[in-house]
Amino acid sequence: MGTSFVKFKGFGFWTRDSFLESWLTTLLDEMRKLPTREPWQESLMDHWRVQATIDGGVMSVGLDDFLTETARTDFLLSLAKGALGRSDPLGHRTGELFVDLLAGKLKTTVSSPIDYLDGSEQRSGSG
């Protein structure tokens, strides 16, 4: 099972690919519900669909590439906060970290991995 580093503006967190796949799937589901989408949102969705199929520690969420304006970051932060309540248990903690990262509350880097796995994610993600 691979792990990938989710980064934004120099900070980020490590997560198992299966957890990240679950969280990206939740976000994609939320974005599909939007009545209209901007071109950058469509491109982000296409990117995430590809990334959600990758395993082996090379998933790239692409936040720095797509969130090039404050309005885009604010949009995705709002969407992610709303998605937390509908997320699968497998990706829920990854979603919480994702929200903290976008909100500027998470200050870890690639060289400072954190142990955030709770028992349910460890059981769901083992195998």
Backbone atoms as SQL, in Angstrom:
CREATE TABLE atoms (id INTEGER PRIMARY KEY, chain TEXT, resi INTEGER, resn TEXT, atom TEXT, x REAL, y REAL, z REAL);
INSERT INTO atoms VALUES
  (1, 'A', 1, 'MET', 'N', 0.849, -1.169, 0.000),
  (2, 'A', 1, 'MET', 'CA', 0.000, 0.000, 0.000),
  (3, 'A', 1, 'MET', 'C', 0.896, 1.234, 0.000),
  (4, 'A', 2, 'GLY', 'N', 0.663, 2.136, -0.952),
  (5, 'A', 2, 'GLY', 'CA', 1.472, 3.332, -1.065),
  (6, 'A', 2, 'GLY', 'C', 0.984, 4.447, -0.169),
  (7, 'A', 3, 'THR', 'N', 1.859, 5.409, 0.032),
  (8, 'A', 3, 'THR', 'CA', 1.510, 6.635, 0.720),
  (9, 'A', 3, 'THR', 'C', 1.924, 7.802, -0.159),
  (10, 'A', 4, 'SER', 'N', 1.200, 8.882, -0.052),
  (11, 'A', 4, 'SER', 'CA', 1.491, 10.072, -0.833),
  (12, 'A', 4, 'SER', 'C', 1.467, 11.287, 0.079),
  (13, 'A', 5, 'PHE', 'N', 2.184, 12.335, -0.345),
  (14, 'A', 5, 'PHE', 'CA', 2.229, 13.578, 0.403),
  (15, 'A', 5, 'PHE', 'C', 1.315, 14.585, -0.264),
  (16, 'A', 6, 'VAL', 'N', 0.335, 15.067, 0.467),
  (17, 'A', 6, 'VAL', 'CA', -0.600, 16.083, -0.023),
  (18, 'A', 6, 'VAL', 'C', -0.022, 17.433, 0.383),
  (19, 'A', 7, 'LYS', 'N', 0.285, 18.283, -0.604),
  (20, 'A', 7, 'LYS', 'CA', 0.963, 19.537, -0.280),
  (21, 'A', 7, 'LYS', 'C', 0.213, 20.744, -0.838),
  (22, 'A', 8, 'PHE', 'N', 0.435, 21.859, -0.147),
  (23, 'A', 8, 'PHE', 'CA', -0.129, 23.142, -0.565),
  (24, 'A', 8, 'PHE', 'C', 0.685, 24.250, 0.089),
  (25, 'A', 9, 'LYS', 'N', 1.224, 25.125, -0.725),
  (26, 'A', 9, 'LYS', 'CA', 1.993, 26.283, -0.255),
  (27, 'A', 9, 'LYS', 'C', 3.102, 25.904, 0.712),
  (28, 'A', 10, 'GLY', 'N', 3.838, 24.843, 0.405),
  (29, 'A', 10, 'GLY', 'CA', 5.006, 24.450, 1.189),
  (30, 'A', 10, 'GLY', 'C', 4.732, 23.562, 2.386),
  (31, 'A', 11, 'PHE', 'N', 3.471, 23.311, 2.697),
  (32, 'A', 11, 'PHE', 'CA', 3.123, 22.456, 3.824),
  (33, 'A', 11, 'PHE', 'C', 2.297, 21.276, 3.326),
  (34, 'A', 12, 'GLY', 'N', 2.076, 20.307, 4.199),
  (35, 'A', 12, 'GLY', 'CA', 1.262, 19.175, 3.787),
  (36, 'A', 12, 'GLY', 'C', 1.268, 18.050, 4.800),
  (37, 'A', 13, 'PHE', 'N', 0.801, 16.897, 4.343),
  (38, 'A', 13, 'PHE', 'CA', 0.713, 15.732, 5.224),
  (39, 'A', 13, 'PHE', 'C', 0.818, 14.456, 4.394),
  (40, 'A', 14, 'TRP', 'N', 1.288, 13.412, 5.051),
  (41, 'A', 14, 'TRP', 'CA', 1.356, 12.082, 4.454),
  (42, 'A', 14, 'TRP', 'C', 0.033, 11.361, 4.699),
  (43, 'A', 15, 'THR', 'N', -0.396, 10.587, 3.725),
  (44, 'A', 15, 'THR', 'CA', -1.595, 9.768, 3.888),
  (45, 'A', 15, 'THR', 'C', -1.460, 8.512, 3.030),
  (46, 'A', 16, 'ARG', 'N', -2.129, 7.495, 3.428),
  (47, 'A', 16, 'ARG', 'CA', -2.158, 6.276, 2.607),
  (48, 'A', 16, 'ARG', 'C', -2.974, 6.567, 1.354),
  (49, 'A', 17, 'ASP', 'N', -2.548, 5.966, 0.260),
  (50, 'A', 17, 'ASP', 'CA', -3.231, 6.206, -1.014),
  (51, 'A', 17, 'ASP', 'C', -4.698, 5.795, -0.960),
  (52, 'A', 18, 'SER', 'N', -5.019, 4.732, -0.255),
  (53, 'A', 18, 'SER', 'CA', -6.416, 4.302, -0.171),
  (54, 'A', 18, 'SER', 'C', -7.261, 5.342, 0.570),
  (55, 'A', 19, 'PHE', 'N', -6.686, 6.001, 1.582),
  (56, 'A', 19, 'PHE', 'CA', -7.410, 7.050, 2.298),
  (57, 'A', 19, 'PHE', 'C', -7.618, 8.254, 1.395),
  (58, 'A', 20, 'LEU', 'N', -6.562, 8.601, 0.644),
  (59, 'A', 20, 'LEU', 'CA', -6.638, 9.750, -0.257),
  (60, 'A', 20, 'LEU', 'C', -7.613, 9.478, -1.393),
  (61, 'A', 21, 'GLU', 'N', -7.609, 8.277, -1.907),
  (62, 'A', 21, 'GLU', 'CA', -8.564, 7.907, -2.957),
  (63, 'A', 21, 'GLU', 'C', -9.996, 8.076, -2.451),
  (64, 'A', 22, 'SER', 'N', -10.256, 7.621, -1.239),
  (65, 'A', 22, 'SER', 'CA', -11.589, 7.754, -0.655),
  (66, 'A', 22, 'SER', 'C', -11.978, 9.225, -0.516),
  (67, 'A', 23, 'TRP', 'N', -11.053, 10.051, -0.033),
  (68, 'A', 23, 'TRP', 'CA', -11.353, 11.468, 0.157),
  (69, 'A', 23, 'TRP', 'C', -11.568, 12.163, -1.189),
  (70, 'A', 24, 'LEU', 'N', -10.718, 11.898, -2.168),
  (71, 'A', 24, 'LEU', 'CA', -10.897, 12.521, -3.486),
  (72, 'A', 24, 'LEU', 'C', -12.219, 12.105, -4.115),
  (73, 'A', 25, 'THR', 'N', -12.618, 10.866, -3.915),
  (74, 'A', 25, 'THR', 'CA', -13.905, 10.399, -4.433),
  (75, 'A', 25, 'THR', 'C', -15.051, 11.173, -3.785),
  (76, 'A', 26, 'THR', 'N', -14.944, 11.438, -2.489),
  (77, 'A', 26, 'THR', 'CA', -15.958, 12.236, -1.797),
  (78, 'A', 26, 'THR', 'C', -16.020, 13.646, -2.375),
  (79, 'A', 27, 'LEU', 'N', -14.858, 14.254, -2.586),
  (80, 'A', 27, 'LEU', 'CA', -14.827, 15.606, -3.150),
  (81, 'A', 27, 'LEU', 'C', -15.377, 15.626, -4.573),
  (82, 'A', 28, 'LEU', 'N', -15.042, 14.625, -5.356),
  (83, 'A', 28, 'LEU', 'CA', -15.582, 14.544, -6.717),
  (84, 'A', 28, 'LEU', 'C', -17.103, 14.427, -6.692),
  (85, 'A', 29, 'ASP', 'N', -17.626, 13.629, -5.794),
  (86, 'A', 29, 'ASP', 'CA', -19.082, 13.498, -5.663),
  (87, 'A', 29, 'ASP', 'C', -19.717, 14.846, -5.338),
  (88, 'A', 30, 'GLU', 'N', -19.084, 15.600, -4.448),
  (89, 'A', 30, 'GLU', 'CA', -19.609, 16.914, -4.081),
  (90, 'A', 30, 'GLU', 'C', -19.552, 17.876, -5.268),
  (91, 'A', 31, 'MET', 'N', -18.474, 17.836, -6.027),
  (92, 'A', 31, 'MET', 'CA', -18.329, 18.744, -7.163),
  (93, 'A', 31, 'MET', 'C', -19.319, 18.405, -8.276),
  (94, 'A', 32, 'ARG', 'N', -19.654, 17.126, -8.424),
  (95, 'A', 32, 'ARG', 'CA', -20.634, 16.720, -9.440),
  (96, 'A', 32, 'ARG', 'C', -22.016, 17.298, -9.151),
  (97, 'A', 33, 'LYS', 'N', -22.292, 17.594, -7.899),
  (98, 'A', 33, 'LYS', 'CA', -23.597, 18.137, -7.503),
  (99, 'A', 33, 'LYS', 'C', -23.744, 19.619, -7.823),
  (100, 'A', 34, 'LEU', 'N', -22.645, 20.302, -8.133),
  (101, 'A', 34, 'LEU', 'CA', -22.711, 21.735, -8.419),
  (102, 'A', 34, 'LEU', 'C', -23.563, 21.982, -9.660),
  (103, 'A', 35, 'PRO', 'N', -24.413, 22.993, -9.637),
  (104, 'A', 35, 'PRO', 'CA', -25.262, 23.265, -10.804),
  (105, 'A', 35, 'PRO', 'C', -24.456, 23.672, -12.035),
  (106, 'A', 36, 'THR', 'N', -23.371, 24.389, -11.814),
  (107, 'A', 36, 'THR', 'CA', -22.445, 24.748, -12.895),
  (108, 'A', 36, 'THR', 'C', -21.034, 24.681, -12.338),
  (109, 'A', 37, 'ARG', 'N', -20.081, 24.442, -13.233),
  (110, 'A', 37, 'ARG', 'CA', -18.681, 24.381, -12.828),
  (111, 'A', 37, 'ARG', 'C', -17.854, 25.260, -13.749),
  (112, 'A', 38, 'GLU', 'N', -16.861, 25.889, -13.165),
  (113, 'A', 38, 'GLU', 'CA', -15.931, 26.694, -13.936),
  (114, 'A', 38, 'GLU', 'C', -14.921, 25.770, -14.618),
  (115, 'A', 39, 'PRO', 'N', -14.278, 26.237, -15.685),
  (116, 'A', 39, 'PRO', 'CA', -13.295, 25.387, -16.384),
  (117, 'A', 39, 'PRO', 'C', -12.192, 24.846, -15.480),
  (118, 'A', 40, 'TRP', 'N', -11.703, 25.633, -14.536),
  (119, 'A', 40, 'TRP', 'CA', -10.644, 25.133, -13.662),
  (120, 'A', 40, 'TRP', 'C', -11.162, 24.000, -12.772),
  (121, 'A', 41, 'GLN', 'N', -12.451, 24.067, -12.386),
  (122, 'A', 41, 'GLN', 'CA', -13.029, 23.004, -11.572),
  (123, 'A', 41, 'GLN', 'C', -13.151, 21.716, -12.380),
  (124, 'A', 42, 'GLU', 'N', -13.536, 21.832, -13.637),
  (125, 'A', 42, 'GLU', 'CA', -13.600, 20.653, -14.516),
  (126, 'A', 42, 'GLU', 'C', -12.217, 20.026, -14.676),
  (127, 'A', 43, 'SER', 'N', -11.201, 20.869, -14.865),
  (128, 'A', 43, 'SER', 'CA', -9.829, 20.366, -15.005),
  (129, 'A', 43, 'SER', 'C', -9.362, 19.684, -13.724),
  (130, 'A', 44, 'LEU', 'N', -9.696, 20.274, -12.578),
  (131, 'A', 44, 'LEU', 'CA', -9.336, 19.672, -11.300),
  (132, 'A', 44, 'LEU', 'C', -10.019, 18.318, -11.136),
  (133, 'A', 45, 'MET', 'N', -11.280, 18.246, -11.498),
  (134, 'A', 45, 'MET', 'CA', -12.006, 16.983, -11.404),
  (135, 'A', 45, 'MET', 'C', -11.366, 15.921, -12.300),
  (136, 'A', 46, 'ASP', 'N', -11.005, 16.283, -13.516),
  (137, 'A', 46, 'ASP', 'CA', -10.329, 15.342, -14.423),
  (138, 'A', 46, 'ASP', 'C', -9.025, 14.853, -13.794),
  (139, 'A', 47, 'HIS', 'N', -8.275, 15.777, -13.228),
  (140, 'A', 47, 'HIS', 'CA', -7.000, 15.433, -12.591),
  (141, 'A', 47, 'HIS', 'C', -7.216, 14.459, -11.430),
  (142, 'A', 48, 'TRP', 'N', -8.194, 14.753, -10.586),
  (143, 'A', 48, 'TRP', 'CA', -8.454, 13.892, -9.433),
  (144, 'A', 48, 'TRP', 'C', -8.964, 12.521, -9.839),
  (145, 'A', 49, 'ARG', 'N', -9.738, 12.445, -10.913),
  (146, 'A', 49, 'ARG', 'CA', -10.209, 11.129, -11.375),
  (147, 'A', 49, 'ARG', 'C', -9.025, 10.239, -11.730),
  (148, 'A', 50, 'VAL', 'N', -8.034, 10.797, -12.380),
  (149, 'A', 50, 'VAL', 'CA', -6.825, 10.036, -12.721),
  (150, 'A', 50, 'VAL', 'C', -6.065, 9.667, -11.460),
  (151, 'A', 51, 'GLN', 'N', -5.866, 10.637, -10.572),
  (152, 'A', 51, 'GLN', 'CA', -5.096, 10.396, -9.348),
  (153, 'A', 51, 'GLN', 'C', -5.746, 9.345, -8.458),
  (154, 'A', 52, 'ALA', 'N', -7.062, 9.301, -8.434),
  (155, 'A', 52, 'ALA', 'CA', -7.770, 8.344, -7.573),
  (156, 'A', 52, 'ALA', 'C', -7.553, 6.903, -8.011),
  (157, 'A', 53, 'THR', 'N', -7.018, 6.697, -9.200),
  (158, 'A', 53, 'THR', 'CA', -6.765, 5.336, -9.674),
  (159, 'A', 53, 'THR', 'C', -5.319, 4.906, -9.462),
  (160, 'A', 54, 'ILE', 'N', -4.484, 5.804, -8.967),
  (161, 'A', 54, 'ILE', 'CA', -3.057, 5.523, -8.788),
  (162, 'A', 54, 'ILE', 'C', -2.820, 4.961, -7.397),
  (163, 'A', 55, 'ASP', 'N', -1.955, 3.971, -7.307),
  (164, 'A', 55, 'ASP', 'CA', -1.509, 3.457, -6.019),
  (165, 'A', 55, 'ASP', 'C', -0.009, 3.268, -6.125),
  (166, 'A', 56, 'GLY', 'N', 0.695, 3.524, -5.094),
  (167, 'A', 56, 'GLY', 'CA', 2.127, 3.333, -5.115),
  (168, 'A', 56, 'GLY', 'C', 2.901, 4.553, -4.656),
  (169, 'A', 57, 'GLY', 'N', 2.215, 5.508, -4.042),
  (170, 'A', 57, 'GLY', 'CA', 2.910, 6.631, -3.454),
  (171, 'A', 57, 'GLY', 'C', 3.222, 7.774, -4.391),
  (172, 'A', 58, 'VAL', 'N', 2.529, 7.854, -5.505),
  (173, 'A', 58, 'VAL', 'CA', 2.819, 8.934, -6.450),
  (174, 'A', 58, 'VAL', 'C', 1.588, 9.774, -6.774),
  (175, 'A', 59, 'MET', 'N', 0.575, 9.720, -5.936),
  (176, 'A', 59, 'MET', 'CA', -0.627, 10.526, -6.179),
  (177, 'A', 59, 'MET', 'C', -0.286, 12.000, -5.992),
  (178, 'A', 60, 'SER', 'N', -0.826, 12.837, -6.862),
  (179, 'A', 60, 'SER', 'CA', -0.626, 14.278, -6.769),
  (180, 'A', 60, 'SER', 'C', -1.983, 14.960, -6.784),
  (181, 'A', 61, 'VAL', 'N', -2.314, 15.632, -5.701),
  (182, 'A', 61, 'VAL', 'CA', -3.611, 16.294, -5.605),
  (183, 'A', 61, 'VAL', 'C', -3.613, 17.582, -6.424),
  (184, 'A', 62, 'GLY', 'N', -2.443, 18.178, -6.622),
  (185, 'A', 62, 'GLY', 'CA', -2.319, 19.335, -7.502),
  (186, 'A', 62, 'GLY', 'C', -2.854, 20.642, -6.949),
  (187, 'A', 63, 'LEU', 'N', -2.874, 20.786, -5.646),
  (188, 'A', 63, 'LEU', 'CA', -3.457, 21.996, -5.063),
  (189, 'A', 63, 'LEU', 'C', -2.732, 23.261, -5.509),
  (190, 'A', 64, 'ASP', 'N', -1.413, 23.238, -5.535),
  (191, 'A', 64, 'ASP', 'CA', -0.672, 24.429, -5.954),
  (192, 'A', 64, 'ASP', 'C', -0.919, 24.765, -7.422),
  (193, 'A', 65, 'ASP', 'N', -1.206, 23.760, -8.220),
  (194, 'A', 65, 'ASP', 'CA', -1.456, 23.984, -9.643),
  (195, 'A', 65, 'ASP', 'C', -2.840, 24.572, -9.905),
  (196, 'A', 66, 'PHE', 'N', -3.823, 24.171, -9.126),
  (197, 'A', 66, 'PHE', 'CA', -5.202, 24.578, -9.385),
  (198, 'A', 66, 'PHE', 'C', -5.692, 25.718, -8.501),
  (199, 'A', 67, 'LEU', 'N', -5.176, 25.825, -7.299),
  (200, 'A', 67, 'LEU', 'CA', -5.639, 26.866, -6.375),
  (201, 'A', 67, 'LEU', 'C', -4.720, 28.081, -6.484),
  (202, 'A', 68, 'THR', 'N', -4.816, 28.754, -7.608),
  (203, 'A', 68, 'THR', 'CA', -3.929, 29.869, -7.928),
  (204, 'A', 68, 'THR', 'C', -4.479, 31.221, -7.503),
  (205, 'A', 69, 'GLU', 'N', -5.686, 31.232, -6.978),
  (206, 'A', 69, 'GLU', 'CA', -6.323, 32.468, -6.504),
  (207, 'A', 69, 'GLU', 'C', -7.020, 32.179, -5.182),
  (208, 'A', 70, 'THR', 'N', -7.131, 33.185, -4.350),
  (209, 'A', 70, 'THR', 'CA', -7.791, 33.035, -3.050),
  (210, 'A', 70, 'THR', 'C', -9.221, 32.533, -3.214),
  (211, 'A', 71, 'ALA', 'N', -9.931, 33.002, -4.225),
  (212, 'A', 71, 'ALA', 'CA', -11.326, 32.581, -4.419),
  (213, 'A', 71, 'ALA', 'C', -11.406, 31.078, -4.671),
  (214, 'A', 72, 'ARG', 'N', -10.444, 30.536, -5.382),
  (215, 'A', 72, 'ARG', 'CA', -10.440, 29.087, -5.646),
  (216, 'A', 72, 'ARG', 'C', -10.182, 28.309, -4.354),
  (217, 'A', 73, 'THR', 'N', -9.228, 28.782, -3.569),
  (218, 'A', 73, 'THR', 'CA', -8.938, 28.125, -2.293),
  (219, 'A', 73, 'THR', 'C', -10.157, 28.186, -1.385),
  (220, 'A', 74, 'ASP', 'N', -10.785, 29.352, -1.321),
  (221, 'A', 74, 'ASP', 'CA', -11.978, 29.508, -0.487),
  (222, 'A', 74, 'ASP', 'C', -13.103, 28.576, -0.944),
  (223, 'A', 75, 'PHE', 'N', -13.277, 28.454, -2.261),
  (224, 'A', 75, 'PHE', 'CA', -14.295, 27.557, -2.787),
  (225, 'A', 75, 'PHE', 'C', -14.031, 26.120, -2.342),
  (226, 'A', 76, 'LEU', 'N', -12.783, 25.650, -2.549),
  (227, 'A', 76, 'LEU', 'CA', -12.475, 24.263, -2.235),
  (228, 'A', 76, 'LEU', 'C', -12.518, 24.015, -0.731),
  (229, 'A', 77, 'LEU', 'N', -12.104, 24.984, 0.059),
  (230, 'A', 77, 'LEU', 'CA', -12.173, 24.839, 1.510),
  (231, 'A', 77, 'LEU', 'C', -13.627, 24.692, 1.956),
  (232, 'A', 78, 'SER', 'N', -14.510, 25.509, 1.419),
  (233, 'A', 78, 'SER', 'CA', -15.927, 25.421, 1.760),
  (234, 'A', 78, 'SER', 'C', -16.513, 24.074, 1.327),
  (235, 'A', 79, 'LEU', 'N', -16.186, 23.652, 0.128),
  (236, 'A', 79, 'LEU', 'CA', -16.660, 22.364, -0.378),
  (237, 'A', 79, 'LEU', 'C', -16.159, 21.226, 0.509),
  (238, 'A', 80, 'ALA', 'N', -14.875, 21.271, 0.871),
  (239, 'A', 80, 'ALA', 'CA', -14.281, 20.208, 1.687),
  (240, 'A', 80, 'ALA', 'C', -14.897, 20.155, 3.078),
  (241, 'A', 81, 'LYS', 'N', -15.141, 21.307, 3.663),
  (242, 'A', 81, 'LYS', 'CA', -15.782, 21.333, 4.986),
  (243, 'A', 81, 'LYS', 'C', -17.158, 20.672, 4.925),
  (244, 'A', 82, 'GLY', 'N', -17.910, 20.986, 3.889),
  (245, 'A', 82, 'GLY', 'CA', -19.227, 20.383, 3.731),
  (246, 'A', 82, 'GLY', 'C', -19.163, 18.887, 3.455),
  (247, 'A', 83, 'ALA', 'N', -18.108, 18.462, 2.765),
  (248, 'A', 83, 'ALA', 'CA', -17.959, 17.053, 2.393),
  (249, 'A', 83, 'ALA', 'C', -17.573, 16.181, 3.578),
  (250, 'A', 84, 'LEU', 'N', -16.973, 16.761, 4.592),
  (251, 'A', 84, 'LEU', 'CA', -16.532, 15.954, 5.741),
  (252, 'A', 84, 'LEU', 'C', -17.665, 15.138, 6.344),
  (253, 'A', 85, 'GLY', 'N', -18.829, 15.722, 6.444),
  (254, 'A', 85, 'GLY', 'CA', -19.958, 15.023, 7.038),
  (255, 'A', 85, 'GLY', 'C', -20.471, 13.871, 6.196),
  (256, 'A', 86, 'ARG', 'N', -20.100, 13.848, 4.940),
  (257, 'A', 86, 'ARG', 'CA', -20.553, 12.788, 4.038),
  (258, 'A', 86, 'ARG', 'C', -19.418, 11.864, 3.608),
  (259, 'A', 87, 'SER', 'N', -18.258, 12.038, 4.217),
  (260, 'A', 87, 'SER', 'CA', -17.108, 11.237, 3.794),
  (261, 'A', 87, 'SER', 'C', -17.174, 9.827, 4.363),
  (262, 'A', 88, 'ASP', 'N', -16.609, 8.923, 3.634),
  (263, 'A', 88, 'ASP', 'CA', -16.463, 7.545, 4.065),
  (264, 'A', 88, 'ASP', 'C', -15.498, 7.521, 5.256),
  (265, 'A', 89, 'PRO', 'N', -15.707, 6.652, 6.230),
  (266, 'A', 89, 'PRO', 'CA', -14.775, 6.589, 7.365),
  (267, 'A', 89, 'PRO', 'C', -13.318, 6.386, 6.937),
  (268, 'A', 90, 'LEU', 'N', -13.111, 5.697, 5.835),
  (269, 'A', 90, 'LEU', 'CA', -11.753, 5.433, 5.361),
  (270, 'A', 90, 'LEU', 'C', -10.996, 6.724, 5.069),
  (271, 'A', 91, 'GLY', 'N', -11.657, 7.711, 4.504),
  (272, 'A', 91, 'GLY', 'CA', -10.986, 8.940, 4.135),
  (273, 'A', 91, 'GLY', 'C', -11.272, 10.124, 5.027),
  (274, 'A', 92, 'HIS', 'N', -12.023, 9.911, 6.111),
  (275, 'A', 92, 'HIS', 'CA', -12.456, 11.047, 6.936),
  (276, 'A', 92, 'HIS', 'C', -11.290, 11.815, 7.555),
  (277, 'A', 93, 'ARG', 'N', -10.350, 11.112, 8.153),
  (278, 'A', 93, 'ARG', 'CA', -9.222, 11.809, 8.796),
  (279, 'A', 93, 'ARG', 'C', -8.373, 12.530, 7.745),
  (280, 'A', 94, 'THR', 'N', -8.211, 11.932, 6.585),
  (281, 'A', 94, 'THR', 'CA', -7.501, 12.606, 5.502),
  (282, 'A', 94, 'THR', 'C', -8.247, 13.883, 5.122),
  (283, 'A', 95, 'GLY', 'N', -9.563, 13.830, 5.106),
  (284, 'A', 95, 'GLY', 'CA', -10.372, 15.012, 4.831),
  (285, 'A', 95, 'GLY', 'C', -10.175, 16.092, 5.869),
  (286, 'A', 96, 'GLU', 'N', -10.101, 15.710, 7.139),
  (287, 'A', 96, 'GLU', 'CA', -9.865, 16.695, 8.195),
  (288, 'A', 96, 'GLU', 'C', -8.521, 17.385, 8.009),
  (289, 'A', 97, 'LEU', 'N', -7.506, 16.604, 7.683),
  (290, 'A', 97, 'LEU', 'CA', -6.181, 17.178, 7.451),
  (291, 'A', 97, 'LEU', 'C', -6.179, 18.060, 6.214),
  (292, 'A', 98, 'PHE', 'N', -6.910, 17.660, 5.195),
  (293, 'A', 98, 'PHE', 'CA', -7.046, 18.432, 3.965),
  (294, 'A', 98, 'PHE', 'C', -7.649, 19.807, 4.268),
  (295, 'A', 99, 'VAL', 'N', -8.704, 19.828, 5.060),
  (296, 'A', 99, 'VAL', 'CA', -9.349, 21.082, 5.452),
  (297, 'A', 99, 'VAL', 'C', -8.362, 21.954, 6.228),
  (298, 'A', 100, 'ASP', 'N', -7.658, 21.360, 7.194),
  (299, 'A', 100, 'ASP', 'CA', -6.677, 22.127, 7.975),
  (300, 'A', 100, 'ASP', 'C', -5.573, 22.684, 7.080),
  (301, 'A', 101, 'LEU', 'N', -5.146, 21.917, 6.101),
  (302, 'A', 101, 'LEU', 'CA', -4.113, 22.370, 5.174),
  (303, 'A', 101, 'LEU', 'C', -4.597, 23.575, 4.374),
  (304, 'A', 102, 'LEU', 'N', -5.789, 23.487, 3.795),
  (305, 'A', 102, 'LEU', 'CA', -6.320, 24.600, 3.015),
  (306, 'A', 102, 'LEU', 'C', -6.578, 25.833, 3.874),
  (307, 'A', 103, 'ALA', 'N', -6.934, 25.626, 5.133),
  (308, 'A', 103, 'ALA', 'CA', -7.213, 26.735, 6.046),
  (309, 'A', 103, 'ALA', 'C', -5.938, 27.366, 6.605),
  (310, 'A', 104, 'GLY', 'N', -4.786, 26.780, 6.290),
  (311, 'A', 104, 'GLY', 'CA', -3.518, 27.316, 6.776),
  (312, 'A', 104, 'GLY', 'C', -3.187, 26.922, 8.202),
  (313, 'A', 105, 'LYS', 'N', -3.883, 25.913, 8.733),
  (314, 'A', 105, 'LYS', 'CA', -3.669, 25.489, 10.113),
  (315, 'A', 105, 'LYS', 'C', -2.637, 24.375, 10.235),
  (316, 'A', 106, 'LEU', 'N', -2.332, 23.695, 9.145),
  (317, 'A', 106, 'LEU', 'CA', -1.405, 22.570, 9.167),
  (318, 'A', 106, 'LEU', 'C', -0.052, 23.051, 8.672),
  (319, 'A', 107, 'LYS', 'N', 0.991, 22.899, 9.491),
  (320, 'A', 107, 'LYS', 'CA', 2.307, 23.434, 9.161),
  (321, 'A', 107, 'LYS', 'C', 3.374, 22.345, 9.089),
  (322, 'A', 108, 'THR', 'N', 2.977, 21.121, 8.802),
  (323, 'A', 108, 'THR', 'CA', 3.951, 20.043, 8.662),
  (324, 'A', 108, 'THR', 'C', 4.488, 20.037, 7.228),
  (325, 'A', 109, 'THR', 'N', 5.678, 19.469, 7.080),
  (326, 'A', 109, 'THR', 'CA', 6.312, 19.377, 5.772),
  (327, 'A', 109, 'THR', 'C', 6.594, 17.918, 5.445),
  (328, 'A', 110, 'VAL', 'N', 7.144, 17.692, 4.263),
  (329, 'A', 110, 'VAL', 'CA', 7.421, 16.331, 3.817),
  (330, 'A', 110, 'VAL', 'C', 8.373, 15.600, 4.769),
  (331, 'A', 111, 'SER', 'N', 9.226, 16.338, 5.457),
  (332, 'A', 111, 'SER', 'CA', 10.191, 15.700, 6.368),
  (333, 'A', 111, 'SER', 'C', 9.673, 15.597, 7.800),
  (334, 'A', 112, 'SER', 'N', 8.442, 15.992, 8.053),
  (335, 'A', 112, 'SER', 'CA', 7.879, 15.873, 9.402),
  (336, 'A', 112, 'SER', 'C', 6.579, 15.076, 9.363),
  (337, 'A', 113, 'PRO', 'N', 6.681, 13.780, 9.041),
  (338, 'A', 113, 'PRO', 'CA', 5.461, 12.970, 8.986),
  (339, 'A', 113, 'PRO', 'C', 4.764, 12.934, 10.344),
  (340, 'A', 114, 'ILE', 'N', 3.458, 12.801, 10.276),
  (341, 'A', 114, 'ILE', 'CA', 2.675, 12.773, 11.499),
  (342, 'A', 114, 'ILE', 'C', 1.913, 11.454, 11.584),
  (343, 'A', 115, 'ASP', 'N', 1.702, 10.983, 12.783),
  (344, 'A', 115, 'ASP', 'CA', 0.939, 9.760, 13.006),
  (345, 'A', 115, 'ASP', 'C', -0.473, 10.166, 13.406),
  (346, 'A', 116, 'TYR', 'N', -1.365, 10.140, 12.441),
  (347, 'A', 116, 'TYR', 'CA', -2.729, 10.592, 12.702),
  (348, 'A', 116, 'TYR', 'C', -3.743, 9.471, 12.549),
  (349, 'A', 117, 'LEU', 'N', -3.291, 8.271, 12.298),
  (350, 'A', 117, 'LEU', 'CA', -4.224, 7.175, 12.037),
  (351, 'A', 117, 'LEU', 'C', -4.929, 6.752, 13.310),
  (352, 'A', 118, 'ASP', 'N', -6.246, 6.664, 13.221),
  (353, 'A', 118, 'ASP', 'CA', -6.973, 6.117, 14.361),
  (354, 'A', 118, 'ASP', 'C', -7.284, 4.657, 14.061),
  (355, 'A', 119, 'GLY', 'N', -7.830, 3.965, 14.991),
  (356, 'A', 119, 'GLY', 'CA', -8.062, 2.539, 14.852),
  (357, 'A', 119, 'GLY', 'C', -8.938, 2.172, 13.668),
  (358, 'A', 120, 'SER', 'N', -9.971, 2.952, 13.379),
  (359, 'A', 120, 'SER', 'CA', -10.879, 2.589, 12.297),
  (360, 'A', 120, 'SER', 'C', -10.188, 2.689, 10.943),
  (361, 'A', 121, 'GLU', 'N', -9.367, 3.701, 10.738),
  (362, 'A', 121, 'GLU', 'CA', -8.668, 3.827, 9.460),
  (363, 'A', 121, 'GLU', 'C', -7.597, 2.750, 9.334),
  (364, 'A', 122, 'GLN', 'N', -6.945, 2.395, 10.440),
  (365, 'A', 122, 'GLN', 'CA', -5.941, 1.350, 10.366),
  (366, 'A', 122, 'GLN', 'C', -6.586, 0.025, 9.982),
  (367, 'A', 123, 'ARG', 'N', -7.753, -0.260, 10.558),
  (368, 'A', 123, 'ARG', 'CA', -8.442, -1.521, 10.219),
  (369, 'A', 123, 'ARG', 'C', -8.929, -1.489, 8.782),
  (370, 'A', 124, 'SER', 'N', -9.530, -0.359, 8.377),
  (371, 'A', 124, 'SER', 'CA', -10.085, -0.261, 7.033),
  (372, 'A', 124, 'SER', 'C', -9.006, -0.245, 5.982),
  (373, 'A', 125, 'GLY', 'N', -7.849, 0.311, 6.303),
  (374, 'A', 125, 'GLY', 'CA', -6.800, 0.461, 5.320),
  (375, 'A', 125, 'GLY', 'C', -5.802, -0.673, 5.316),
  (376, 'A', 126, 'SER', 'N', -5.938, -1.637, 6.216),
  (377, 'A', 126, 'SER', 'CA', -4.961, -2.720, 6.236),
  (378, 'A', 126, 'SER', 'C', -5.274, -3.738, 5.158),
  (379, 'A', 127, 'GLY', 'N', -4.215, -4.412, 4.732),
  (380, 'A', 127, 'GLY', 'CA', -4.488, -5.432, 3.750),
  (381, 'A', 127, 'GLY', 'C', -3.527, -5.534, 2.724);
